[in-house]
Amino acid sequence: MPSDWPQGYARVVLDETDSTMLEAQRRVPTLAGPTWILALDQSAARGRRGRAWRNPKGNFAATLVLRPALGANLAALRSFTAALALFDAFVAVTGRPEPFALKWPNDVLLNGGKVAGILLESAGQGGDLSYLSVGIGVNLAAAPPAAEVELGAVRPVSLLSETGASVDPETFLDVLASAYADHERRLSEEGFGPIRDAWLARAARLGETVTARTATESIAGRFETIDATGNIVLGTPGGRRVLPAADIFF
């Protein structure tokens, strides 16, 4: 375990697995506390809405397993702590904050392209969670071809190609885990307000017109803010729209 690894977090590094999210499900009953699971190779990686996530060798694929003592709505705020931790980790390994931005609800952009994505999954009953998995994928070394992503989505990019920074997955995990622990502690001690402010300070296209696509409609509007529960707020000709979930297109 690295000397600067955050206290209270376990660290598991696997040469290969099907998916770190599936690995997390299998290991949950045996975990004593928050645990990072990193796989150097994945055979069945996936992103939001079940989409395939390509994970070439040298890229980063990890899941943080938590047992938060709160309901599903508050647990979802971990997408913001994870995004801020990724931003901090990228700045730490490149020395450059200006090319990075956070895209609601769960992506990190580099020079306008997608370099990282976050996926949250949970299980529980009656509004209480038995565990929460925060899956994180980062294009450290390579990005999938633009033709493989959804039409209209931002182009995929890699950290190496855009910045020249060569970082191996285990080193990136060490930096990310430390950054995440700091933001998790802040969320627990100070609530979502400071996390929200920090996220908005790094938000992509804040104040600009974006398109939000839900399962039933497409909504164009000015990205005004995110509210106290993390929903995106759009100003539209028909009035304000508050959306808890959507895909955002620029």
C-alpha positions as CSV (number, residue, x, y, z in Angstrom):
1,M,0.0,0.0,0.0
2,P,1.5,3.4,-0.9
3,S,2.5,5.6,2.0
4,D,0.1,8.4,1.1
5,W,-2.9,6.1,0.5
6,P,-6.0,7.5,2.3
7,Q,-6.6,6.0,5.7
8,G,-9.7,3.7,5.9
9,Y,-9.8,2.8,2.2
10,A,-8.8,-0.7,1.0
11,R,-7.0,-1.2,-2.3
12,V,-7.5,-4.2,-4.6
13,V,-5.5,-4.4,-7.9
14,L,-6.5,-7.2,-10.4
15,D,-4.6,-8.2,-13.5
16,E,-7.9,-9.0,-15.2
17,T,-11.7,-9.2,-14.6
18,D,-14.9,-9.0,-16.6
19,S,-15.9,-5.6,-15.1
20,T,-14.9,-3.8,-11.9
21,M,-18.6,-3.1,-11.3
22,L,-19.4,-6.8,-11.5
23,E,-16.3,-7.5,-9.4
24,A,-17.7,-5.1,-6.8
25,Q,-21.0,-6.9,-6.7
26,R,-19.3,-10.2,-6.0
27,R,-17.0,-8.8,-3.3
28,V,-19.5,-6.6,-1.4
29,P,-20.4,-9.3,1.2
30,T,-16.7,-9.6,2.2
31,L,-15.7,-5.9,2.3
32,A,-15.1,-4.3,5.7
33,G,-15.1,-0.7,4.5
34,P,-14.7,1.5,1.4
35,T,-12.7,-0.3,-1.2
36,W,-11.1,0.7,-4.5
37,I,-11.0,-2.2,-7.1
38,L,-8.7,-1.6,-10.1
39,A,-8.5,-3.9,-13.0
40,L,-5.6,-3.6,-15.5
41,D,-7.7,-5.4,-18.1
42,Q,-11.5,-5.7,-18.5
43,S,-13.3,-8.1,-20.8
44,A,-16.9,-6.7,-20.4
45,A,-16.6,-3.1,-19.4
46,R,-19.7,-0.9,-19.7
47,G,-20.8,2.6,-19.3
48,R,-24.2,4.4,-18.7
49,R,-27.4,2.8,-19.9
50,G,-25.5,-0.4,-20.5
51,R,-23.4,1.0,-23.3
52,A,-20.1,-0.8,-24.0
53,W,-17.0,1.0,-22.7
54,R,-13.8,0.2,-24.5
55,N,-10.8,-0.2,-22.2
56,P,-7.5,-0.5,-24.1
57,K,-4.4,-1.6,-22.3
58,G,-3.0,1.2,-20.2
59,N,-6.3,2.9,-19.6
60,F,-7.9,3.2,-16.1
61,A,-10.9,1.1,-14.9
62,A,-11.8,1.1,-11.3
63,T,-14.8,0.9,-8.9
64,L,-15.0,2.4,-5.5
65,V,-17.4,0.4,-3.2
66,L,-19.0,2.4,-0.4
67,R,-21.6,1.6,2.2
68,P,-23.1,5.1,2.7
69,A,-25.5,5.5,5.6
70,L,-28.0,7.6,3.6
71,G,-30.7,7.2,1.0
72,A,-30.3,6.8,-2.7
73,N,-30.8,10.5,-3.5
74,L,-27.9,11.6,-1.3
75,A,-25.8,8.7,-2.4
76,A,-26.1,10.0,-6.0
77,L,-24.1,13.1,-5.0
78,R,-21.0,10.9,-5.1
79,S,-21.0,11.5,-8.9
80,F,-20.0,15.1,-8.1
81,T,-17.3,14.1,-5.5
82,A,-15.9,11.6,-8.0
83,A,-15.9,14.3,-10.8
84,L,-14.1,16.7,-8.6
85,A,-11.6,14.1,-7.5
86,L,-10.9,13.3,-11.2
87,F,-10.4,16.9,-12.0
88,D,-7.9,17.2,-9.1
89,A,-6.1,14.0,-10.2
90,F,-5.7,15.3,-13.7
91,V,-4.3,18.6,-12.5
92,A,-1.9,16.7,-10.2
93,V,-0.5,14.5,-13.0
94,T,-0.4,17.2,-15.7
95,G,0.2,20.4,-13.7
96,R,-2.5,22.1,-15.9
97,P,-6.1,22.9,-14.8
98,E,-7.2,24.9,-17.8
99,P,-7.9,22.1,-20.3
100,F,-10.2,20.2,-18.0
101,A,-13.9,20.7,-17.4
102,L,-16.8,18.8,-15.8
103,K,-19.8,17.8,-17.9
104,W,-23.1,17.1,-16.2
105,P,-23.9,14.5,-15.0
106,N,-20.8,12.4,-14.9
107,D,-18.1,13.1,-17.5
108,V,-14.8,14.9,-17.5
109,L,-13.7,16.8,-20.6
110,L,-10.2,17.5,-21.8
111,N,-9.8,20.1,-24.5
112,G,-13.5,19.6,-25.1
113,G,-13.3,15.9,-25.6
114,K,-14.4,13.1,-23.1
115,V,-11.4,11.7,-21.2
116,A,-13.3,10.1,-18.3
117,G,-16.7,8.8,-17.3
118,I,-18.4,7.9,-14.0
119,L,-21.1,5.3,-13.4
120,L,-23.1,4.9,-10.2
121,E,-24.9,1.7,-9.2
122,S,-26.5,0.8,-5.9
123,A,-28.5,-1.9,-4.2
124,G,-30.9,-1.8,-1.2
125,Q,-34.5,-1.9,0.0
126,G,-37.0,0.6,1.3
127,G,-34.9,3.6,0.3
128,D,-31.9,2.5,2.2
129,L,-28.7,1.4,0.5
130,S,-26.7,-1.8,1.2
131,Y,-23.9,-0.5,-1.0
132,L,-23.0,2.0,-3.7
133,S,-20.5,1.4,-6.5
134,V,-18.8,4.3,-8.2
135,G,-17.3,3.1,-11.4
136,I,-14.7,5.3,-13.1
137,G,-13.1,4.9,-16.6
138,V,-10.3,7.1,-17.8
139,N,-8.7,7.2,-21.2
140,L,-5.2,7.5,-19.9
141,A,-3.3,6.0,-22.9
142,A,-5.8,5.6,-25.7
143,A,-9.3,6.7,-26.8
144,P,-11.9,4.8,-28.9
145,P,-12.5,6.0,-32.4
146,A,-15.1,8.9,-32.7
147,A,-17.2,6.7,-35.0
148,E,-17.9,4.3,-32.1
149,V,-19.6,6.9,-29.8
150,E,-23.2,8.1,-30.0
151,L,-24.0,10.5,-32.7
152,G,-23.6,14.1,-31.4
153,A,-21.7,13.0,-28.4
154,V,-18.4,14.7,-27.6
155,R,-15.3,13.2,-29.2
156,P,-13.3,10.7,-27.0
157,V,-9.7,11.8,-26.2
158,S,-6.9,10.4,-24.2
159,L,-4.7,12.0,-21.5
160,L,-1.6,11.0,-23.4
161,S,-2.6,12.3,-26.8
162,E,-3.9,15.6,-25.5
163,T,-1.3,16.5,-22.9
164,G,1.7,14.2,-23.4
165,A,1.3,12.9,-19.8
166,S,2.1,9.2,-19.5
167,V,0.5,7.8,-16.3
168,D,0.1,4.1,-15.5
169,P,-3.3,3.0,-13.9
170,E,-1.9,2.2,-10.5
171,T,-0.2,5.5,-10.1
172,F,-3.4,7.3,-11.2
173,L,-5.4,5.3,-8.7
174,D,-3.1,6.5,-5.9
175,V,-3.6,10.1,-6.8
176,L,-7.3,9.7,-7.5
177,A,-8.0,7.9,-4.2
178,S,-6.4,10.6,-2.2
179,A,-8.3,13.3,-4.0
180,Y,-11.6,11.4,-3.6
181,A,-11.1,11.0,0.2
182,D,-10.6,14.7,0.6
183,H,-13.9,15.5,-1.3
184,E,-15.8,12.7,0.5
185,R,-14.7,14.1,3.9
186,R,-15.8,17.5,2.8
187,L,-19.2,16.2,1.7
188,S,-19.7,14.4,5.0
189,E,-18.6,17.4,7.2
190,E,-20.0,20.4,5.2
191,G,-22.8,19.0,3.1
192,F,-23.3,19.3,-0.7
193,G,-23.1,23.1,-0.8
194,P,-19.3,23.5,-1.1
195,I,-19.2,20.5,-3.4
196,R,-21.8,22.0,-5.6
197,D,-20.0,25.4,-5.7
198,A,-16.7,23.7,-6.6
199,W,-18.3,21.6,-9.3
200,L,-20.0,24.7,-10.9
201,A,-16.7,26.5,-10.9
202,R,-15.4,23.7,-13.2
203,A,-18.6,23.1,-15.2
204,A,-18.5,22.9,-19.0
205,R,-20.9,25.1,-20.9
206,L,-22.4,26.8,-17.9
207,G,-24.5,29.7,-19.1
208,E,-24.6,28.4,-22.6
209,T,-27.4,26.6,-24.6
210,V,-27.3,22.8,-24.4
211,T,-29.7,20.0,-25.4
212,A,-30.9,17.5,-22.8
213,R,-32.2,14.2,-24.0
214,T,-34.3,12.1,-21.7
215,A,-36.0,8.8,-22.5
216,T,-39.1,10.7,-23.8
217,E,-38.0,14.2,-25.0
218,S,-35.3,16.5,-26.2
219,I,-35.0,19.8,-24.4
220,A,-32.9,22.8,-25.5
221,G,-32.2,25.5,-23.0
222,R,-29.6,27.6,-21.2
223,F,-27.6,25.7,-18.7
224,E,-28.3,27.9,-15.6
225,T,-27.1,25.8,-12.7
226,I,-27.4,22.5,-10.7
227,D,-29.7,22.6,-7.8
228,A,-29.3,21.5,-4.2
229,T,-29.8,17.9,-5.1
230,G,-27.6,17.8,-8.2
231,N,-30.4,18.2,-10.8
232,I,-29.5,20.2,-13.9
233,V,-31.6,23.4,-14.3
234,L,-32.3,24.7,-17.9
235,G,-33.8,28.0,-18.9
236,T,-36.2,27.3,-21.8
237,P,-38.7,29.5,-23.7
238,G,-41.4,27.6,-21.7
239,G,-39.8,28.3,-18.4
240,R,-37.3,26.6,-16.1
241,R,-36.8,22.8,-16.5
242,V,-35.3,20.8,-13.7
243,L,-34.0,17.4,-14.8
244,P,-32.7,14.7,-12.5
245,A,-31.4,12.6,-15.4
246,A,-30.6,13.2,-19.1
247,D,-27.8,13.0,-21.6
248,I,-26.4,16.4,-22.4
249,F,-25.3,17.5,-25.9
250,F,-23.5,20.6,-26.9
